Amino acid sequence: MTDQATSIATLPVLGEAVNQTYPIATLYVVATPIGNVADITVRALHVLSLVNAVACEDTRNTAQLLTRFGLHKPLIAAHQHNEREAAETLIARLQAGERIALVSDAGTPAVSDPGARIVDAVRSAGLRVMPLPGASAAVTALSASGLVNDQFHFVGFLPAKAKQRDTVLQQLRSVPATMVFYEAPHRIVECAEALAAAFEPTRQVVFARELTKLFEEIHRCPLSEAAQWLAADPHREKGEFVVLVEGAPQASDAQDVEAERILNILLAELPVKQAAALAAQITGKKKNALYDRALQIKG
Ligand code: SAM
């Protein structure tokens, strides 16, 4: 263990982070760990050690986190109730040439967290904003979900009231991308039930619970089994959750009923190649798939 720690401390990448340029009059948007304190980047650590102050959602939380990194910095409260005023303070300090870090309680600021208004105001004032990437609960969950889809649709927190939540879910029914939800533990059962009612029960759901923490759990099942899985162990209703839901089932290009109807109409009047090309333009489906289907229809 000691040998490992020694070798990490002497890694050249640490020197690389130190020797890079960190402009003054810049707001550094710094991602912090979502549970495991070691999930902080080398560059983030260096920037946090370099800045004049750290703007944060909760000064007590951030003070504790910085202490774990062996750092002590002046803190500026910048939460959802004072973002506008905090932005003014930060802009004045940045204009005076300071470097300031912006962090949230956990993960990436401005993603279901305060920060977006501050970033907007700082950029509008013509000042530089530099992002330091790191942990994000959404991307962490996606990476270990095993759901195969190149697209994801970030929803974040659903409305707390059932009626508004169900309206949002209805609007998401035809989204083909994997959907990403954040949910609080006291609403996870209700959320699972609402998802199962809104989407096809065969769709896969992933509960990514307590990511990067001691009791991390990543469970995948059809939506129809979600409530049962949660109920099977009372611990499963505790902690922090990302919930992923498989995107809307897609009819294959050539099987799509509407595309087939259009293709047949066009084939009655046009040669195969032209009918397929026009059908592709009308439906947005792939031309090659429609061409193959047109050949089949023509026998
Ligand atoms: N900005 C943060 C990010 O990018 O990860 C998210 C902040 S949001 C206020 C907090 C929500 O993120 C939690 O309610 C939960 O849905 C999710 N979350 C944060 N940490 C998590 C973890 N360790 N495991 C699972 N979900 C987590």
Residues whose N, C-alpha, C, O or C-beta is under 5 A from the ligand:
A	BS01	SAM	I34 G35 A106 G107 T108 P109 V111 S112 D113 A135 S136 A137 A138 Y182 E183 A184 A208 R209 E210 L211 E240 F241 V242
